[in-house]
Amino acid sequence: MDSKSKHLPLISIITVVYNSVQYIEKTIFSVINQSYPNIEYLIIDGGSTDGTLEIIKKYKEYIDYFISETDTGIYDAMNKGIRAASGDYLWFINSGDEIYDLNVLNIIFRNKANFADVYYGETEIIDTAGKTIGMRRHSTPKKLSWKTFKWGMKVSHQSIIVKKELAPLYDLNYQFSADFDWVIKVLKKAEKIENTGIILSKFMDGGTTKKNLKAGLKERFKIMQKNYGLIPTVLIHIILSVKLLFYYIVNRRY
């Protein structure tokens, strides 16, 4: 580490993976080739049996923490990552997803006198072949607070970097929307939230939540009701449903 790097925060990047032999390597590449010097890389595997472990072992010299064991789901695995992380910030880039380019962290953290509690940015959607589909349906707000999420997941989980000291464990009562609940909790604690103004990640379309859309939406409704009240949540869902229908008609995706 050079003298100019000593003041830079340590970023714990956590990748959760299970039987993802087709996609894990490109995720690893996007992390270990970052130009930013202070990265702690953790990979949490759920006990893969498809060749994923062999690929991970190829890059063991770049991985600071690795575990492979059965878990109760993605959020249980992500909690293991939080517990093991020792960095100043946490960033979840799960298998199939990628950091947008090799200079993202340098752009965010270099040449700063003070650091925010939360950094967020845009998300590009890619297909399973890695080709761009387009930008995320939700446009990223210029300013962000926990109240912003009454209108849905306005920032992708892959495009938000948070101080570890603000990060709770994921609530395992939620199988598909614990990330929504988690981000709201973080934003409630955060005092300084910075819009990076750049694309932070590439998100691979067709994840667990999308495959379980109905169950995920039910969980999200409960989370929104808990934070924003029943009547506002019902009214907002009517508006969001109309917007989603219009978006689907125009773009043929949601």
C-alpha positions as CSV (number, residue, x, y, z in Angstrom):
1,M,0.0,0.0,0.0
2,D,1.5,3.4,-1.0
3,S,1.4,6.4,1.3
4,K,-1.4,8.0,-0.7
5,S,-3.6,4.9,-0.1
6,K,-3.3,4.7,3.7
7,H,-6.1,7.2,4.3
8,L,-8.5,5.5,1.9
9,P,-11.3,3.4,3.4
10,L,-11.2,-0.4,3.2
11,I,-14.1,-1.6,1.1
12,S,-15.4,-5.1,1.9
13,I,-16.9,-6.5,-1.3
14,I,-19.0,-9.5,-0.6
15,T,-20.1,-12.0,-3.3
16,V,-22.7,-14.6,-2.4
17,V,-22.8,-17.6,-4.8
18,Y,-24.4,-21.0,-5.1
19,N,-24.1,-23.3,-8.2
20,S,-23.2,-20.4,-10.5
21,V,-20.4,-21.9,-12.6
22,Q,-21.4,-19.9,-15.7
23,Y,-21.4,-16.5,-14.0
24,I,-19.0,-16.4,-11.0
25,E,-15.8,-15.8,-13.0
26,K,-17.0,-12.5,-14.6
27,T,-18.1,-11.3,-11.1
28,I,-14.7,-12.1,-9.7
29,F,-12.9,-10.3,-12.5
30,S,-14.9,-7.2,-12.0
31,V,-13.8,-7.1,-8.3
32,I,-10.2,-8.2,-8.4
33,N,-9.3,-5.9,-11.3
34,Q,-10.5,-2.7,-9.6
35,S,-7.9,0.1,-9.7
36,Y,-8.8,1.0,-6.2
37,P,-6.1,-0.4,-3.8
38,N,-8.0,-1.0,-0.5
39,I,-10.4,-3.9,-1.1
40,E,-11.2,-6.8,1.1
41,Y,-12.9,-9.5,-1.0
42,L,-15.1,-12.1,0.6
43,I,-16.9,-15.0,-1.2
44,I,-19.7,-16.8,0.6
45,D,-20.6,-20.1,-1.2
46,G,-23.7,-22.1,-0.3
47,G,-22.1,-25.5,-0.9
48,S,-21.9,-25.5,-4.7
49,T,-21.5,-28.8,-6.5
50,D,-21.4,-27.7,-10.2
51,G,-17.8,-26.6,-10.6
52,T,-18.2,-23.2,-9.0
53,L,-15.7,-24.0,-6.3
54,E,-13.0,-24.9,-8.8
55,I,-13.3,-21.5,-10.5
56,I,-13.2,-19.7,-7.1
57,K,-10.0,-21.6,-6.1
58,K,-8.3,-20.3,-9.3
59,Y,-8.4,-16.9,-7.7
60,K,-7.7,-17.7,-4.1
61,E,-4.7,-15.3,-3.9
62,Y,-7.1,-12.4,-4.5
63,I,-9.8,-13.6,-2.0
64,D,-9.4,-12.5,1.6
65,Y,-12.2,-14.7,3.0
66,F,-13.9,-17.7,1.6
67,I,-16.3,-20.2,3.0
68,S,-18.4,-22.9,1.4
69,E,-21.2,-24.5,3.5
70,T,-24.9,-24.9,3.4
71,D,-27.1,-22.0,4.4
72,T,-30.8,-21.2,4.7
73,G,-30.9,-18.8,1.7
74,I,-29.2,-15.8,0.2
75,Y,-29.8,-13.5,3.2
76,D,-28.3,-16.0,5.6
77,A,-25.2,-16.1,3.3
78,M,-25.1,-12.3,3.2
79,N,-25.2,-12.2,7.0
80,K,-22.2,-14.5,7.1
81,G,-20.4,-11.9,4.8
82,I,-21.3,-9.0,7.1
83,R,-20.0,-10.9,10.2
84,A,-16.8,-11.8,8.5
85,A,-16.1,-8.4,6.9
86,S,-13.6,-6.0,8.5
87,G,-13.8,-3.1,6.1
88,D,-15.1,0.4,6.6
89,Y,-17.7,-0.1,3.9
90,L,-19.8,-3.0,2.6
91,W,-20.7,-3.6,-1.0
92,F,-22.6,-6.7,-2.2
93,I,-21.8,-7.8,-5.7
94,N,-23.3,-11.3,-6.0
95,S,-22.6,-13.9,-8.6
96,G,-23.8,-12.9,-12.0
97,D,-23.6,-9.2,-11.2
98,E,-20.5,-7.0,-11.9
99,I,-19.0,-3.7,-10.9
100,Y,-19.7,-1.4,-13.8
101,D,-16.0,-0.6,-14.7
102,L,-12.6,-0.9,-13.2
103,N,-12.4,2.7,-11.9
104,V,-15.7,2.9,-9.9
105,L,-14.2,2.8,-6.5
106,N,-11.4,5.2,-7.4
107,I,-13.9,7.7,-8.6
108,I,-15.9,7.5,-5.4
109,F,-13.2,7.4,-2.8
110,R,-10.1,9.0,-4.2
111,N,-9.3,12.7,-3.4
112,K,-11.8,13.0,-0.6
113,A,-11.3,14.8,2.7
114,N,-14.5,13.4,4.2
115,F,-16.5,10.3,3.5
116,A,-20.3,9.8,3.4
117,D,-22.2,7.1,5.3
118,V,-23.8,5.8,2.1
119,Y,-22.9,6.1,-1.6
120,Y,-25.3,5.2,-4.4
121,G,-25.6,5.3,-8.1
122,E,-27.2,3.9,-11.3
123,T,-27.6,0.3,-12.4
124,E,-27.3,-1.2,-15.8
125,I,-29.3,-4.4,-16.5
126,I,-27.6,-7.2,-18.4
127,D,-28.9,-10.6,-19.7
128,T,-27.3,-13.9,-18.8
129,A,-24.8,-13.5,-21.7
130,G,-23.6,-10.2,-20.3
131,K,-25.3,-8.1,-23.0
132,T,-26.9,-4.8,-22.0
133,I,-30.7,-4.7,-21.8
134,G,-30.9,-1.1,-20.6
135,M,-30.9,0.9,-17.5
136,R,-33.0,-0.1,-14.5
137,R,-36.7,0.7,-14.6
138,H,-36.6,2.8,-11.4
139,S,-34.6,6.0,-12.1
140,T,-32.1,6.8,-9.4
141,P,-33.2,9.9,-7.3
142,K,-31.0,12.9,-7.1
143,K,-31.4,12.8,-3.4
144,L,-32.0,9.7,-1.3
145,S,-33.5,9.1,2.1
146,W,-35.4,6.2,3.8
147,K,-38.6,8.0,2.8
148,T,-37.7,7.6,-0.9
149,F,-38.3,3.9,-0.7
150,K,-42.1,4.4,-0.1
151,W,-42.1,4.4,-3.9
152,G,-40.3,1.1,-4.2
153,M,-36.7,0.0,-4.4
154,K,-35.4,3.2,-6.0
155,V,-31.8,2.2,-5.8
156,S,-30.6,-1.3,-6.7
157,H,-29.0,-3.2,-3.8
158,Q,-25.9,-3.8,-6.0
159,S,-25.5,0.0,-6.4
160,I,-25.4,1.1,-2.8
161,I,-22.2,1.1,-0.7
162,V,-22.7,1.6,3.1
163,K,-20.6,2.1,6.2
164,K,-20.3,-1.2,8.0
165,E,-21.1,0.4,11.3
166,L,-24.6,1.3,10.0
167,A,-25.3,-2.1,8.6
168,P,-27.6,-4.5,10.5
169,L,-27.9,-8.1,9.7
170,Y,-30.6,-9.1,7.2
171,D,-34.0,-10.0,8.7
172,L,-34.3,-13.7,7.9
173,N,-38.1,-13.5,8.3
174,Y,-38.1,-12.2,4.8
175,Q,-37.1,-14.7,2.1
176,F,-37.2,-12.4,-1.0
177,S,-37.2,-8.8,0.2
178,A,-34.9,-8.6,3.1
179,D,-32.6,-6.3,1.0
180,F,-35.4,-3.8,0.8
181,D,-35.9,-3.8,4.6
182,W,-32.1,-3.7,5.1
183,V,-31.5,-0.6,2.9
184,I,-34.4,1.3,4.7
185,K,-32.8,0.5,8.0
186,V,-29.4,1.7,6.8
187,L,-30.8,5.0,5.4
188,K,-32.6,5.7,8.6
189,K,-29.3,5.7,10.4
190,A,-27.3,7.5,7.7
191,E,-26.5,11.2,8.1
192,K,-24.6,11.8,4.9
193,I,-25.9,10.1,1.7
194,E,-24.0,10.9,-1.5
195,N,-25.3,10.4,-5.1
196,T,-22.1,9.4,-7.0
197,G,-23.8,10.4,-10.3
198,I,-22.3,7.3,-12.0
199,I,-23.3,3.7,-12.9
200,L,-22.0,1.5,-10.1
201,S,-23.1,-2.0,-11.1
202,K,-24.4,-4.3,-13.7
203,F,-27.3,-6.4,-12.5
204,M,-28.1,-9.7,-14.2
205,D,-31.8,-9.9,-14.9
206,G,-33.8,-12.8,-13.6
207,G,-32.7,-13.1,-9.9
208,T,-34.3,-14.8,-7.0
209,T,-36.8,-12.0,-6.3
210,K,-38.0,-11.8,-9.8
211,K,-38.5,-15.6,-10.0
212,N,-40.6,-15.3,-6.9
213,L,-42.2,-12.0,-7.8
214,K,-45.6,-12.5,-6.1
215,A,-44.1,-13.6,-2.7
216,G,-41.5,-10.8,-2.9
217,L,-44.2,-8.2,-3.5
218,K,-46.2,-9.5,-0.5
219,E,-43.1,-9.1,1.7
220,R,-42.3,-5.7,0.3
221,F,-45.9,-4.6,1.0
222,K,-45.5,-5.6,4.7
223,I,-42.2,-3.8,4.9
224,M,-43.6,-0.6,3.4
225,Q,-46.7,-0.8,5.7
226,K,-44.4,-1.1,8.7
227,N,-42.4,2.0,7.7
228,Y,-44.9,4.2,6.0
229,G,-48.4,3.1,7.2
230,L,-51.2,1.1,5.6
231,I,-53.2,3.8,3.8
232,P,-50.2,5.5,2.2
233,T,-48.8,2.1,1.2
234,V,-52.1,1.0,-0.5
235,L,-52.4,4.3,-2.4
236,I,-48.8,4.2,-3.5
237,H,-49.2,0.6,-4.7
238,I,-52.2,1.7,-6.9
239,I,-50.0,4.3,-8.6
240,L,-47.0,2.0,-8.9
241,S,-49.2,-0.7,-10.5
242,V,-50.3,1.7,-13.2
243,K,-46.8,2.8,-13.8
244,L,-45.5,-0.8,-14.0
245,L,-48.2,-1.7,-16.5
246,F,-47.4,1.2,-18.7
247,Y,-43.7,0.4,-18.5
248,Y,-44.3,-3.2,-19.5
249,I,-46.4,-2.2,-22.5
250,V,-43.7,0.1,-23.8
251,N,-40.6,-2.0,-22.9
252,R,-41.9,-5.5,-22.7
253,R,-40.0,-6.0,-19.4
254,Y,-40.4,-5.0,-15.8
